[in-house]
């Protein structure tokens, strides 16, 4: 084979290589064009073994989330009735808003998604506004949703109504001392704690700016002090728990479980507002 033929063969091979590369780039570009912004962000961050967070069209790659489990074991808890809350409680008036919030996320019927979605919807829409002086006004849930504001009891009734409207078991909690009081929501989760957190973590990673070690506050209820000690020992040893009660702070900042609103209050009242 002479020199010219060798050169010709090399040129043809190079052309085939360039053509194959061009076709590969076209295919890659096509695949990229049909991806959502979330998928593009995922692909970019996965290359560096990071998790993606997309906000206002900007993709951030961050560390994964891990949970610092913080729990309280309470004994002989009684859930009372309180007419001032139960007469305001209304699931039908906010079900459309709760469902619309949940279906924005993947696996909308999972417990973590329903909890997360409603909480985020309230946090995005509702602003904390104090009651008039000397007037402890309690709004209906649809009123709080429509005017986009209320105080802790208004937001708690809205939150509990939305949770209950999509099948979650919600309760209200009053904490108070001599000079000040607060109201928030807890939700009973009849699911293994570790299973719940494994499904919950991707939601916080993908849809919030949080990363690294984050608190996760929850309650467990037992009859006696020894039962509490046994349960807490098991948790410290890495065992899970079922059921537990997730704390959903009524100011709706962050994610359910992020805050412990018990603070320095020395009185607590648990309220069942379901019908």
N, C-alpha and C positions, 0 to 999 in steps of 0.2 A: 504494500500500500504506500502510495507516494505521499509526500508532504502535504500537497493540496487537499487530498482526500481526508487526511487526518484533521486538518484545519476545518474543513467543511463539517465533518462529523462533530467536532467540538463546538462549532458555532450552532449547529442544530440542537445538540444537547443543551447548550446554554439557553437557547430560545425556549426549549421545552421546560427547563427549570424556571425561567422567568415567567413563562405562561402559567405554570402550576402555582407559582408563588402569587401571581396576580389573581388567579382564580380563588386561591385560599384567602387572600385579603378581601376579595369581593364577598365570599361566603361569610367571613368573619364580620364584615361590615353589615351584611344583611341580617345576620343573627343579632348583632348589636342593635340594629334599627328597630327590631320588633320587641326588644326587651323594655320593660317598664323602667322608670328611673330607680325604683327600689332594687330591681334585679341588677341593673348596671352598677349601683353602689355596692350591692352584695358581692358581685364578681370582683370589683376593684379591691375591696377589703379582704376578701377571702385569700387573695394572693399573698397577703402579709400575715395571714392567720389572725386577723382582727375582725371585729364585728362592725357592721355598718349602721350608720345613723344619718338619715336624710332629712334635712330641714330647709324649707324655702329654696329647694333646688340645689342645695349645697350638700355634698357627700362628705361625711366625717368617718374616719376609721378609728375605733377606740377599743380599749380593753373590754373583755367580757365582764359580766356582772356576777358577783358571788354574794351570798346572803349571810349576814350576821344575825342569826335567829335570836330574837329577844322575846321572852314570854313571861306571862304572869299566870300563876295557878291560883284560882279563887275558889273558896269553899262555901258550900251552902248558899249558892246564888239562887235567888228567886226572881222570876220575870213577872213584873207587875203589869197591871193595866193602867193607862192614864188617858182619860177622856179628852184632855186638851190636845193630845197628839192624835189619838185614834179617830177623832171626828174630822181631822184634817187629812189623814192618810187616804190616798186614792190611787189605785194602780191603773185603772182604765184611762184616766186622763193623761197619763204620761207613757203608756205602753208604746205608742208609735215612736216617741223620741228614744226610748230605751232600745227598741228593736233596731231602729235606724243607726244608733250608735254602735251596736254589737256587730252588725253585718258589714261594717267598714273594715273589719279585721278578719284574718284567717281563723278558721275553726270557731265561728261565732257562737256555737252552742256549748263550748267548753266552759267550765266554771271560771278558770282564770281569765278567759277572754271577756265574759260577761261582766265580771267584776271590774276589770281594767277599763273596758270600753265606757261603761256608765260613769265611772269616776273621772276619766279623762274628759268626757263630754261636759260634765258639770264643772270641772276645773277650767275648761276653755270658755264656758259660756257665763257662769254665774260669778258675780262679784259679792264679796262680803260687805253688807251694809247694815249698820246698827239700827235697832228699833228706836222709835221716838222715846224721849226721856219719860220715865214713869208709865210707859205703856208697853207691856210685853206682848206685842202683837205676834200671832202665829199664822202664817200664810198657808193657803192650800198649795200643793205641789205645782199645779199648773200655773198658778199666779207667780210663784218664784221663777219658774221656767220662762214665762212670758216677759216679766219685767227684768229678768236677768240679774236679780240681786235679792239678798236677804241675809238675816243673821244666822247663827249656828243652828237654831232649832228649825228655821225655815228650810235651810239647806239639808239638814238631816232628814226631815220629812220627805223632801223631794228625792233625796238619795235612796232612802229606804223604800219609797214607793216605786221608784224605777227598778231597783234591785228585785223587789217582790214581783213586779210586773213581768219579769222574764225568768221566774222560777227560782230565785235565790231566797234564802231564809234570813231576813234582816231584822235587827232589833235596834232600839235606841238606848243610849246610855247617858244619864245625867251624872255629872261630877260637880261638886260644889264645896265651898267652905263658908266661913262667916261673911265674906265680902264679895264673893264672885262665883259664878257658875258657868258651865259649858255643857254642850250636848254634841254627841257624835254617834256614829253607827258602827255596829259590829255585824258580821255575816257568818252564820254557821256554815262550815265546809265539811261535808261528810265524805271526805276524800283524804287519802294518805297525804301527809304534809310534804314529803319529799317528791311524790308524784306531782302534786300541785306546783311546787316550786320549779320543777323541771319544765313544766309547760308555761309557767309564769315568766321565767327568766327571759326567753326570747322576745316577749312583748316589751319588757322594760328596755332591753338592749336596742330593739329596732325603733321604738316609738318615743323614747325619752332620752335626754342627754346623759343619763347616769351611766357610770361605769365603775369597775372595781368593787370593793367591798361595800355593801349597802345594808342598812338595818331592815329587818323584817319583823314587825311586832304583831304578836297574836296572843290569844287567851286560851287557857284550858280550864275547865271547871271540874272539880272533884268534890266528894262528900266530906272527906276528912283530911287532916293535915298529913297523915301518913300516906294517903293515896296521892296527895300532891307531891310529897317528897319522892315517892316511888316513880311517878311520871317524870318529874324533873331529872331524876337520876338517869332514867332511860334516855331522855333527850340529850343530856350531857354525854352519854355514852354513844351517841350517834344514831339511836333508834328514832323512828318517826312516831307520829301520833295521829289518831283519828277518833272522833272529829276534833276540829279546832275552830276558834272564832277569830276571823281576820278583822283587825281594826281599820276602819275607814274614817279618817279624820274629816270632819264636816267642812273644813276650809278647803278641802280638795286640792291640796298642793302635793305634787309629786306622784305617788302611786299608793294604792291601798296597802297598808302595812308599814309605810315609811315612818310614820310618827306615832309616838306614845302620848296621847292627850291626857293621861291620868294626872301627870304633874304632881303638884303639892296638895291637890284636893284631898280632903279627909272624909268625904262622904260620897258614896256611889249608889246609884239607883238604876237597875236594869229594867227596860220597858219593852213589853211585847205589844206591838201596834197592829199586828195582823188581825184580819177580820175573823 
